[in-house]
Amino acid sequence: MPKKSKRPAVLALADGTHFKAWHLGAEKSSSDPAVGEVVFNTSMYGYQEILTDPSYAGQIITFTYPHIGNVGCNEEDNESSKVHVEGVILRDLSPVVSNFRATKSLSQYLEDAGKMGIYGLDTRAIVAHLRDNGSQMGAMACGPDVNVDELVEAARKAGSMEGKDYVKAVTCAEAYSWNELPWSLEYEALKGSLKRDRRLLSENDLAARPHVVAIDCGIKNNILRLLLEAGFRVTVVPATHSSEQILNLRPDALFISNGPGDPATLGYVVNSVKGLVGKFPVFGICLGHQILAQVFGGKTYKLKFGHRGGNHPVKDLTTGKVEITVQNHGFAVDAGSLGSDVRVSHLNLNDNTVEGLDLPEYRIFCIQYHPEASPGPHDSLYLFKRFFASVVA
């Protein structure tokens, strides 16, 4: 627990259910609570990467792993420039930070980001409630005089994630180039120092590489690192860029990123991608997968409680192999809405939802899960090499 005095806190859901807890991070009141869709993530590690994943914009995360915070937080593990979650729910907050890379505690990290968290409550009860009743909006506040009725009302007023476009809130403001490869850390025990190898490429290093334009719907840093490692020169553009603006960059390939919110609200991205289909290879991840499905007439729908965590089995229908994947999405592609020219390439073995599409005629493939392994298993890293091979073939 934090060193300062414990403050009581309350989480209230839109259906009137509420939970008492202890506060960490930034302070929020009943009149100005932390509000978001309450979801759960089953990952056993990587909480900082999850907190900074733009795909979590508008959501309050319940971690199912019971003990969180023991490795603290640092500058290296951020997946974007800030914390995107609206709040954090933990069973047990580690009373100590014990990692040579840590620069601050999780509580201080959240406080600096202006985000509230709670701990000391039965997260299993929350997860069971969400699995039975579906993800829903919630509100959190702290202090001895928290008004539960006000929190319930705030959660209800927030509505639903359906119909909400969060992409415009998280996309970059202008186009930029990316030049950082996956980095490594070396700890020199005798000197007691930490050496970070960032491996930055110069303009000369990048000049002769195939050029991929990445549409930023909420892109994670490790995706960009892995595109660079695969062999690309990378330019990131806002999700609001038109097909003409993208073509003016003279790309050899197109990448469409992950991101938050309801994919059905992203007609402006869908229309841009329609103008680029068939011109070069295209790869989409998560929200990018859902955007490409819509380009070819598909529809999306909201899952009851979504897929979030690092242990989801997905079957590749081409090879028959099963990959353990990391996932973060509350919407899915409706297989019955897809045209005959779209082949479902991957299925989720937990619920048989669509996890991948393949359109070889257009040199397009996309997946619902996250192959960048930050956090998560490395089973799917090969997809970045497959994308590069489709460009240089």
C-alpha positions as CSV (number, residue, x, y, z in Angstrom):
1,M,0.0,0.0,0.0
2,P,1.1,3.6,-0.5
3,K,3.2,5.2,2.3
4,K,0.6,8.0,2.9
5,S,-2.5,7.4,4.9
6,K,-5.1,5.1,3.3
7,R,-8.2,6.8,1.9
8,P,-11.4,5.0,1.4
9,A,-12.8,4.7,-2.2
10,V,-15.8,3.4,-4.0
11,L,-16.4,1.9,-7.4
12,A,-20.0,2.1,-8.7
13,L,-21.4,0.4,-11.8
14,A,-24.2,1.6,-14.0
15,D,-26.5,-1.2,-12.8
16,G,-26.2,0.1,-9.2
17,T,-23.7,-2.5,-8.0
18,H,-20.9,-0.9,-5.9
19,F,-17.7,-1.9,-4.2
20,K,-15.7,-0.4,-1.3
21,A,-11.9,-0.2,-1.6
22,W,-8.8,1.9,-0.9
23,H,-7.5,4.7,-3.1
24,L,-4.2,5.0,-5.0
25,G,-3.0,7.5,-7.6
26,A,-4.8,10.7,-8.3
27,E,-7.8,11.8,-6.1
28,K,-11.3,12.0,-7.6
29,S,-14.5,13.2,-5.9
30,S,-18.2,12.2,-6.3
31,S,-18.8,15.4,-8.2
32,D,-15.8,14.8,-10.6
33,P,-15.3,11.0,-10.6
34,A,-13.2,8.8,-12.8
35,V,-15.6,7.4,-15.4
36,G,-15.2,4.7,-18.0
37,E,-16.2,1.3,-19.2
38,V,-15.2,-1.3,-16.6
39,V,-13.4,-4.2,-18.2
40,F,-11.0,-6.9,-17.0
41,N,-7.5,-8.0,-18.3
42,T,-6.1,-11.5,-17.5
43,S,-2.4,-10.7,-18.2
44,M,0.0,-11.7,-15.5
45,Y,2.6,-9.1,-16.3
46,G,3.1,-5.8,-18.2
47,Y,0.7,-3.5,-16.4
48,Q,2.6,-0.4,-17.5
49,E,2.4,-1.3,-21.1
50,I,-1.3,-2.0,-20.7
51,L,-1.9,1.4,-18.9
52,T,-0.2,3.3,-21.8
53,D,-1.9,1.4,-24.6
54,P,-4.2,3.9,-26.4
55,S,-6.7,1.2,-27.1
56,Y,-7.8,1.5,-23.5
57,A,-8.9,5.1,-23.8
58,G,-12.3,5.5,-22.1
59,Q,-11.9,2.3,-19.9
60,I,-11.3,1.4,-16.3
61,I,-9.2,-1.8,-16.1
62,T,-9.7,-4.5,-13.5
63,F,-6.5,-6.7,-13.3
64,T,-7.3,-10.3,-12.6
65,Y,-3.8,-11.0,-11.4
66,P,-4.0,-10.4,-7.7
67,H,-0.7,-8.8,-6.8
68,I,0.2,-5.7,-8.9
69,G,2.9,-3.0,-8.5
70,N,5.9,-4.9,-7.3
71,V,8.1,-3.9,-10.2
72,G,7.1,-0.2,-10.1
73,C,7.2,1.9,-13.2
74,N,9.9,3.3,-15.4
75,E,10.5,5.4,-18.6
76,E,11.2,2.4,-20.9
77,D,8.0,0.4,-20.8
78,N,5.5,3.1,-21.9
79,E,3.7,2.1,-25.1
80,S,2.7,5.7,-25.9
81,S,3.3,9.2,-24.5
82,K,0.8,9.0,-21.6
83,V,-1.5,6.8,-19.5
84,H,-4.7,6.3,-21.5
85,V,-6.9,4.3,-19.1
86,E,-9.5,6.2,-17.0
87,G,-8.8,4.1,-13.9
88,V,-7.3,1.0,-12.4
89,I,-8.8,-1.7,-10.1
90,L,-6.4,-4.0,-8.2
91,R,-6.9,-6.8,-5.6
92,D,-3.6,-6.2,-3.8
93,L,-1.2,-3.3,-4.2
94,S,2.4,-4.3,-3.5
95,P,3.7,-2.5,-0.4
96,V,7.2,-2.3,-1.9
97,V,8.8,-1.6,-5.3
98,S,11.6,-4.1,-5.9
99,N,13.1,-3.8,-9.4
100,F,16.4,-2.2,-10.5
101,R,14.7,-0.4,-13.4
102,A,11.9,1.2,-11.3
103,T,11.9,5.0,-11.0
104,K,8.6,5.4,-9.2
105,S,5.8,3.4,-7.6
106,L,2.6,2.5,-9.5
107,S,0.6,4.8,-7.2
108,Q,3.0,7.7,-7.9
109,Y,2.9,6.9,-11.6
110,L,-0.9,7.1,-11.7
111,E,-0.9,10.3,-9.5
112,D,1.5,12.0,-11.9
113,A,-0.7,11.0,-14.8
114,G,-3.8,12.3,-13.1
115,K,-5.4,8.9,-13.0
116,M,-7.2,7.2,-10.1
117,G,-6.9,3.6,-8.9
118,I,-8.4,1.5,-6.2
119,Y,-7.3,-1.6,-4.4
120,G,-8.2,-3.9,-1.5
121,L,-11.4,-5.3,-3.0
122,D,-12.6,-8.6,-4.4
123,T,-11.6,-8.4,-8.1
124,R,-12.9,-11.9,-8.6
125,A,-16.4,-10.7,-7.7
126,I,-16.1,-7.8,-10.2
127,V,-14.9,-10.1,-13.0
128,A,-17.7,-12.6,-12.3
129,H,-20.2,-9.8,-12.4
130,L,-18.9,-8.5,-15.7
131,R,-18.8,-11.9,-17.2
132,D,-22.4,-12.5,-16.2
133,N,-23.8,-9.1,-17.0
134,G,-21.4,-7.7,-19.5
135,S,-18.9,-4.8,-19.4
136,Q,-20.6,-1.6,-18.4
137,M,-19.8,1.9,-17.4
138,G,-18.5,2.6,-13.9
139,A,-17.4,5.6,-11.8
140,M,-14.8,5.8,-9.0
141,A,-14.2,8.4,-6.3
142,C,-12.3,8.6,-3.0
143,G,-12.7,10.2,0.4
144,P,-14.9,9.6,3.5
145,D,-17.9,11.3,2.0
146,V,-18.3,9.5,-1.3
147,N,-21.9,9.6,-2.6
148,V,-22.7,6.2,-4.2
149,D,-25.9,7.5,-5.8
150,E,-23.9,10.2,-7.6
151,L,-21.4,7.7,-8.8
152,V,-24.1,5.4,-10.2
153,E,-25.7,8.4,-11.9
154,A,-22.4,9.4,-13.5
155,A,-21.9,5.9,-14.8
156,R,-25.3,5.8,-16.3
157,K,-24.9,9.1,-17.9
158,A,-21.8,7.9,-19.7
159,G,-23.9,5.6,-21.8
160,S,-22.1,2.8,-23.7
161,M,-18.9,2.4,-25.7
162,E,-21.2,1.7,-28.7
163,G,-21.3,4.8,-30.9
164,K,-18.2,6.4,-29.3
165,D,-15.2,7.5,-31.5
166,Y,-12.1,7.7,-29.3
167,V,-9.7,7.5,-32.2
168,K,-9.7,11.2,-32.9
169,A,-8.7,11.7,-29.2
170,V,-5.6,9.5,-29.4
171,T,-4.3,9.8,-33.0
172,C,-1.2,11.9,-33.7
173,A,-1.7,15.5,-34.7
174,E,0.6,15.4,-37.7
175,A,2.7,12.9,-39.7
176,Y,6.1,11.8,-38.3
177,S,8.9,9.3,-39.1
178,W,9.9,6.5,-36.7
179,N,13.6,5.4,-36.4
180,E,13.8,3.3,-33.2
181,L,14.4,-0.4,-33.3
182,P,13.4,-2.8,-30.5
183,W,15.7,-1.9,-27.6
184,S,17.5,-4.0,-25.1
185,L,18.8,-3.5,-21.5
186,E,22.1,-4.6,-20.1
187,Y,22.7,-4.4,-16.3
188,E,26.4,-4.2,-15.4
189,A,26.3,-5.8,-12.0
190,L,29.9,-4.8,-11.0
191,K,29.3,-1.2,-11.7
192,G,25.7,-1.3,-10.5
193,S,24.6,0.6,-13.6
194,L,21.9,0.2,-16.3
195,K,22.7,0.6,-20.0
196,R,19.9,1.0,-22.5
197,D,20.6,0.3,-26.1
198,R,18.1,2.3,-28.1
199,R,19.4,1.4,-31.6
200,L,18.3,4.5,-33.6
201,L,18.6,4.4,-37.4
202,S,19.8,7.4,-39.4
203,E,18.1,8.8,-42.6
204,N,20.8,7.2,-44.6
205,D,20.1,3.8,-43.0
206,L,16.4,4.1,-43.9
207,A,16.7,5.7,-47.4
208,A,16.7,2.4,-49.4
209,R,14.1,0.6,-47.4
210,P,10.5,-0.1,-48.5
211,H,8.2,2.7,-47.2
212,V,5.2,1.7,-45.0
213,V,2.7,4.3,-44.0
214,A,1.0,3.5,-40.7
215,I,-2.4,4.9,-40.0
216,D,-2.4,5.9,-36.3
217,C,-5.7,4.9,-34.7
218,G,-3.9,4.5,-31.4
219,I,-0.7,2.8,-32.3
220,K,1.7,1.3,-29.8
221,N,5.4,2.0,-29.9
222,N,6.4,-1.6,-30.1
223,I,4.5,-2.0,-33.3
224,L,6.5,0.7,-34.9
225,R,9.8,-0.8,-33.6
226,L,8.9,-4.2,-35.1
227,L,7.9,-2.7,-38.5
228,L,11.3,-1.0,-38.5
229,E,13.0,-4.3,-37.5
230,A,11.2,-6.2,-40.2
231,G,12.9,-3.9,-42.8
232,F,10.6,-1.0,-43.4
233,R,11.0,2.8,-43.4
234,V,8.1,4.0,-41.3
235,T,5.9,7.1,-41.6
236,V,3.0,7.5,-39.1
237,V,0.0,9.6,-40.2
238,P,-3.1,10.7,-38.4
239,A,-6.3,8.6,-38.7
240,T,-7.9,11.6,-40.4
241,H,-5.5,11.5,-43.4
242,S,-7.3,11.1,-46.7
243,S,-6.3,8.5,-49.3
244,E,-4.8,11.3,-51.4
245,Q,-2.6,12.5,-48.6
246,I,-1.4,9.0,-48.0
247,L,-0.7,8.4,-51.7
248,N,1.3,11.7,-51.8
249,L,3.8,10.0,-49.4
250,R,4.4,7.3,-52.0
251,P,4.1,4.3,-49.8
252,D,5.1,0.7,-50.7
253,A,2.7,-0.7,-48.1
254,L,0.0,0.4,-45.7
255,F,-0.4,-0.5,-42.0
256,I,-3.6,0.1,-40.0
257,S,-3.2,0.2,-36.3
258,N,-5.0,-0.8,-33.1
259,G,-7.2,1.8,-31.4
260,P,-10.1,2.4,-29.0
261,G,-13.8,2.8,-29.2
262,D,-16.5,1.6,-31.6
263,P,-15.2,0.6,-35.1
264,A,-18.6,1.4,-36.6
265,T,-18.0,5.1,-36.0
266,L,-14.8,5.3,-38.2
267,G,-16.3,5.9,-41.6
268,Y,-13.7,8.5,-42.3
269,V,-10.9,5.9,-41.9
270,V,-12.8,3.2,-43.8
271,N,-13.4,5.6,-46.8
272,S,-9.7,6.5,-46.9
273,V,-8.6,2.9,-46.9
274,K,-11.1,2.1,-49.7
275,G,-9.2,4.5,-51.9
276,L,-5.9,2.6,-51.2
277,V,-7.1,-1.0,-51.7
278,G,-5.2,-2.9,-54.4
279,K,-2.4,-0.4,-54.7
280,F,0.0,-2.1,-52.3
281,P,0.1,-4.7,-49.5
282,V,-2.0,-3.9,-46.4
283,F,-1.7,-5.3,-42.9
284,G,-4.1,-4.4,-40.1
285,I,-4.0,-5.2,-36.3
286,C,-7.1,-5.2,-34.0
287,L,-9.0,-2.0,-34.9
288,G,-7.2,-2.1,-38.2
289,H,-8.6,-5.5,-38.8
290,Q,-12.1,-4.3,-38.0
291,I,-11.7,-1.3,-40.4
292,L,-10.6,-3.6,-43.2
293,A,-13.6,-5.8,-42.6
294,Q,-15.8,-2.8,-43.1
295,V,-14.0,-1.8,-46.3
296,F,-15.2,-5.1,-47.8
297,G,-18.8,-4.8,-46.5
298,G,-18.4,-6.4,-43.1
299,K,-20.0,-5.3,-39.9
300,T,-18.9,-5.3,-36.3
301,Y,-20.7,-6.0,-33.0
302,K,-20.0,-5.5,-29.3
303,L,-18.9,-8.5,-27.4
304,K,-20.5,-9.2,-24.0
305,F,-17.3,-8.6,-22.0
306,G,-14.5,-8.5,-24.7
307,H,-11.1,-10.2,-25.0
308,R,-8.3,-8.7,-22.9
309,G,-5.3,-10.5,-21.7
310,G,-2.2,-12.5,-22.8
311,N,-3.5,-16.1,-22.9
312,H,-6.1,-16.3,-25.7
313,P,-5.7,-19.3,-28.0
314,V,-6.2,-18.6,-31.7
315,K,-6.1,-21.2,-34.5
316,D,-4.6,-20.4,-37.9
317,L,-7.0,-22.1,-40.3
318,T,-4.4,-22.3,-43.0
319,T,-1.7,-24.2,-41.1
320,G,-3.8,-25.7,-38.3
321,K,-1.4,-24.2,-35.7
322,V,-2.6,-22.6,-32.5
323,E,-1.0,-19.4,-31.2
324,I,-1.3,-18.1,-27.7
325,T,-2.1,-14.4,-28.2
326,V,-2.4,-11.1,-26.4
327,Q,-5.7,-9.4,-27.0
328,N,-7.5,-6.1,-26.2
329,H,-10.9,-5.6,-27.9
330,G,-14.5,-5.2,-27.0
331,F,-15.9,-5.5,-30.5
332,A,-15.6,-8.2,-33.1
333,V,-16.2,-8.8,-36.8
334,D,-19.5,-10.5,-37.8
335,A,-18.5,-13.5,-39.9
336,G,-21.9,-13.7,-41.6
337,S,-21.6,-10.1,-42.9
338,L,-18.4,-10.8,-44.9
339,G,-18.5,-11.2,-48.7
340,S,-17.4,-14.3,-50.6
341,D,-14.1,-12.6,-51.5
342,V,-13.1,-12.4,-47.8
343,R,-11.6,-15.5,-46.2
344,V,-11.6,-16.0,-42.4
345,S,-8.1,-17.0,-41.7
346,H,-8.0,-17.3,-37.8
347,L,-10.6,-18.2,-35.1
348,N,-10.6,-17.7,-31.4
349,L,-10.8,-21.1,-29.8
350,N,-12.6,-19.8,-26.7
351,D,-15.7,-18.5,-28.5
352,N,-15.1,-19.0,-32.3
353,T,-15.1,-15.3,-33.0
354,V,-13.2,-14.0,-36.1
355,E,-9.5,-13.4,-35.4
356,G,-8.1,-12.9,-38.9
357,L,-9.0,-12.2,-42.5
358,D,-7.1,-12.9,-45.7
359,L,-7.7,-11.3,-49.1
360,P,-4.7,-12.5,-51.3
361,E,-6.2,-11.0,-54.4
362,Y,-5.8,-7.6,-52.9
363,R,-2.5,-8.4,-51.0
364,I,-4.3,-7.8,-47.7
365,F,-4.3,-9.7,-44.4
366,C,-5.3,-8.6,-40.9
367,I,-5.7,-10.0,-37.4
368,Q,-7.8,-9.2,-34.4
369,Y,-5.1,-9.9,-31.8
370,H,-1.8,-8.1,-31.0
371,P,1.4,-9.7,-32.3
372,E,3.8,-7.0,-31.0
373,A,4.1,-8.8,-27.6
374,S,4.2,-5.8,-25.3
375,P,3.1,-7.4,-23.1
376,G,2.3,-10.9,-24.2
377,P,3.8,-14.0,-25.7
378,H,5.9,-13.9,-28.9
379,D,4.0,-16.6,-30.9
380,S,2.8,-14.1,-33.5
381,L,5.9,-12.0,-34.1
382,Y,6.4,-13.7,-37.5
383,L,3.5,-11.7,-38.9
384,F,5.7,-8.6,-39.3
385,K,8.1,-10.6,-41.4
386,R,5.2,-12.0,-43.4
387,F,4.1,-8.4,-44.1
388,F,7.6,-7.3,-45.2
389,A,7.9,-10.4,-47.4
390,S,4.6,-9.4,-49.2
391,V,6.2,-6.1,-50.1
392,V,9.5,-7.2,-51.4
393,A,8.3,-10.4,-53.2
